[in-house]
Amino acid sequence: MIAKVEQIQILLNNYEREWILDQVGRTKHPPIKSGASYAIYMYFDGDIKLLEKWCRTYFDIFEESPLDE
């Protein structure tokens, strides 16, 4: 399980790095506002509905929005 978590961490970090280095064509993703959001969006294969569900679940668990900075 630790190996899987580390694999996901590397993947998310790579996606976020792409955003930070402006390698993703941000105009293609107007609802995405940050590198972290882009990483999760890409992790879910660009499925906005799944990303919204993840945000709701995050809020239910942590009682704060994952979109707050």
Sine and cosine of phi, psi and omega as CSV:
sin_phi,cos_phi,sin_psi,cos_psi,sin_omega,cos_omega
0.00,0.00,-0.63,0.78,0.01,-1.00
-0.87,0.49,-0.66,0.75,0.01,-1.00
-0.89,0.46,-0.64,0.77,0.02,-1.00
-0.91,0.41,-0.68,0.73,0.03,-1.00
-0.88,0.47,-0.68,0.74,0.03,-1.00
-0.90,0.43,-0.62,0.79,0.04,-1.00
-0.90,0.45,-0.70,0.72,0.03,-1.00
-0.90,0.43,-0.66,0.75,0.02,-1.00
-0.86,0.51,-0.70,0.71,0.02,-1.00
-0.89,0.45,-0.70,0.71,0.01,-1.00
-0.87,0.49,-0.75,0.66,0.01,-1.00
-0.89,0.46,-0.66,0.75,0.04,-1.00
-0.88,0.47,-0.64,0.77,0.02,-1.00
-0.91,0.42,-0.68,0.73,0.04,-1.00
-0.88,0.47,-0.71,0.71,0.00,-1.00
-0.89,0.45,-0.64,0.77,0.03,-1.00
-0.88,0.47,-0.65,0.76,0.06,-1.00
-0.84,0.54,-0.67,0.74,0.00,-1.00
-0.91,0.42,-0.75,0.66,-0.05,-1.00
-0.87,0.49,-0.64,0.76,-0.01,-1.00
-0.99,0.10,0.09,1.00,0.04,-1.00
0.83,0.56,0.72,0.69,0.01,-1.00
-0.98,-0.18,0.18,0.98,-0.17,-0.99
-0.91,-0.41,-0.07,1.00,-0.07,-1.00
0.91,0.40,0.94,0.35,-0.12,-0.99
-0.83,0.56,-0.45,0.89,0.00,-1.00
-0.92,0.40,-0.32,0.95,0.06,-1.00
-0.97,0.25,-0.26,0.96,-0.11,-0.99
-0.78,-0.63,0.86,0.51,-0.11,-0.99
-0.85,0.52,-0.56,0.83,0.00,-1.00
-0.96,0.27,-0.21,0.98,-0.04,-1.00
-1.00,0.06,0.80,-0.59,-0.14,-0.99
-0.93,-0.37,-0.17,0.98,-0.06,-1.00
-0.49,-0.87,0.25,-0.97,0.04,-1.00
-0.88,0.47,-0.62,0.78,0.00,-1.00
-0.91,0.41,-0.69,0.73,0.03,-1.00
-0.90,0.43,-0.65,0.76,0.03,-1.00
-0.88,0.47,-0.66,0.75,-0.01,-1.00
-0.87,0.49,-0.72,0.70,0.02,-1.00
-0.92,0.39,-0.66,0.75,0.05,-1.00
-0.83,0.55,-0.73,0.68,0.01,-1.00
-0.93,0.36,-0.59,0.81,0.04,-1.00
-0.86,0.52,-0.57,0.82,0.03,-1.00
-1.00,-0.05,0.39,0.92,0.07,-1.00
0.83,0.56,0.59,0.81,0.07,-1.00
0.96,0.29,0.30,0.95,-0.02,-1.00
-1.00,0.05,0.98,-0.17,-0.04,-1.00
-0.87,0.50,-0.64,0.77,0.00,-1.00
-0.87,0.48,-0.68,0.74,0.02,-1.00
-0.92,0.38,-0.62,0.78,0.06,-1.00
-0.89,0.46,-0.67,0.74,0.04,-1.00
-0.89,0.45,-0.65,0.76,0.04,-1.00
-0.89,0.45,-0.67,0.74,0.03,-1.00
-0.88,0.48,-0.67,0.75,0.02,-1.00
-0.88,0.47,-0.68,0.74,0.02,-1.00
-0.90,0.43,-0.68,0.74,0.01,-1.00
-0.90,0.44,-0.68,0.74,0.05,-1.00
-0.85,0.53,-0.73,0.69,0.01,-1.00
-0.88,0.48,-0.68,0.73,0.01,-1.00
-0.87,0.49,-0.60,0.80,-0.04,-1.00
-0.98,0.18,-0.74,0.68,-0.14,-0.99
-0.98,-0.21,-0.12,0.99,0.00,-1.00
0.83,0.55,0.57,0.82,0.14,-0.99
-0.45,-0.89,0.42,-0.91,-0.03,-1.00
-0.97,0.24,0.67,-0.74,0.09,-1.00
-0.95,0.32,-0.15,0.99,-0.02,-1.00
-1.00,0.00,-0.21,0.98,0.05,-1.00
-0.94,0.35,0.63,-0.77,-0.02,-1.00
-0.96,-0.27,0.00,0.00,0.00,0.00
